[in-house]
Amino acid sequence: MGTVHPERSEDERSRLVGKAQRALVAMRLGDDAEAIDELAPATPDQRQTETRQLMLLLFAECSAMVGTLGDGGSAPVKVQVFDAEGEEVSIDQADPPVRTAVRTLLAEVHGNTEAAEEQVEIALASAEPDEMDSLVLQALRWTVRLSAECVERGLPVTDWIAEAMAD
């Protein structure tokens, strides 16, 4: 299960999970703008901290689902990167937010939460707002797709994601 740092209270964790759930519902319904709006912080000064926590939560959950789908490493899951025209490209040719997303996910999948946190920190420090939105949308899209694949295969999905994805 994805983690929000231990210094977060249970109320804070519940609030972040609720925001992520609402954003996933918006993504499931095809409304990217609403998904981004759902993740907006209560105040502008909370943007960086809250975005960081939400990103780490989503990427940790994606990592857990990749591990589940990959049967603990015995059936590797392939991460593909596509350009704006839908052509597969190498990670180095991808847009910066997509590169960051892939690197963050791969760090989490390989159990290197510290490297995942560093990737998110770099993005927060240097990305333009639209690039951060792209990164957030990528994490949400992967969460939607990975959870759908898990459900289709009868594999477990964290309760709060399953609730958001239920019809």
N, C-alpha and C positions, 0 to 999 in steps of 0.2 A: 504494500500500500504506500502511496506517495506520502511524503512527510512534509510538514511545515515545521520549521525549527522548534526545538523543545521549549525555547523561551516564550513561544507563543502560547497564550491561554487557550483553553478548549473553546471559549467563546470566539476568539479570533480565528481559530482553525475552522470552526463552523461557519463563520461569516465568509471566509475565503472559499471554502468548499461550496457554499451557496452561490457565490458569484460565479464560480467556475461552472456549476450546474446550469445556471441560467444562460451563460455564454454557450455551453454545449447544446442546449435546447435551440438557441438561435441558429447555431451552425447546422444542426440537424434540419432545421426549417429553411436553410439556405440564405439566412440573413446575416452576412458578414458584418455589416455596420452595426446591427443590433448586438451582435456578439461582442464587438469592441466596446460598445456603450455599456454593456453589462459588467465589463471588467474595469470600467473607469473608477478611480479611487474617489472616496468621499470628499477629499480635499486635494488640491493640486500638489501640496507639499508631501502627500503620501504616495504620489505616483511611482517614484522609483522603488521605494520599499515594497509597496504592495504588488507592483508588477513583477518584481523579483520573486516574491513569495509565490505568486500565482504561476509564474513560468516554471519554477522549480517543482511545484506540486504537479503540474501537467506533465512535465518531462519525466518525473519519477513514476507517474502512473503509466505513461507510454512505455517506459523501460520495463516495468513489471509485466505489461501485456506482451511486449516483444519476447521477454523471457518465457512467458506462458506459451505463446505461439511457437516459439523455437524449441519447445520441450526441453528446457534447461540447457540448450546449446547443441542438442543432438540433431536438430532440424533448423539450421540458421535461417533467420529472416533477412531478406534483402531490402535495403533502403535504396530507393531510386530517387534521383533528382532530375526534375524536368525544367526546361526553360519556358518562356512565355508562349512559345509556339507548340508546347507539348512534346518537344523532343528531349530524349534522355541526354543529360550532360554529366560530366564529372563534377564532383563537389567543388573543385577549384573554379569551374566555369559558372557556377550558380550565383544568383544574386546574394549579396552579403547577408541578409536576414536568413536565407535558406541555408547558407553555409553554417551560420551560427547554430541554427536549429539542428542540423545534422550532427555537428560536432558535439552539441550539448546532449543530444539523444545517445550518441555513441559513447560518450563519457559515462552517462548513467547506466547504459546497458553493460558496460564493462566494470561497473561497480566503483567508478571514480567520481563520486559526488562532488569532490573538491574541484575537479577540472570542469564539471558541468556548471558549478557555481561561478567559476572564473569566466566561462563563456558568456553566461548571462550578465555578469558584471561588466565585461568588455562591451557587450551590446548596449547596456543601459548607459554606459559612459560615453559612447561614441555614436550611437544610432540616432538618426532623425526620427521624429514622431511617426512618420509613415513607415519607416523601416521597422520600428518597434511593433507597430500594428501588424506588419507582415509576419514578424516572428511569432507574435501571439496567435495570429490566425493559423500559422503552420502548426503550432503545438495543438491548437484546437482541432484542426483537420486530422492530424495523426491520431488524436484521442478518439475522435469519431470513427475513423476507419479501423483502427486497431480494436476498439471495443466491438464494432460490428463483426469483425472477423472472429473474435473470440466467441461471441454469442453464436455465430453461425456454426462454429465447430464444437459448441457445447462446453466451452472453457469458461472458467470463472472471470468475472469482471468486478472490480470494486463496486460496492453497493451504490455509492453516490453517483458513479458514472452510469451504472445500469439504470438507475432511476431517471437520469437526464435523457437517456437514449430510448427509454420505453415509449411506445406509441400511445 
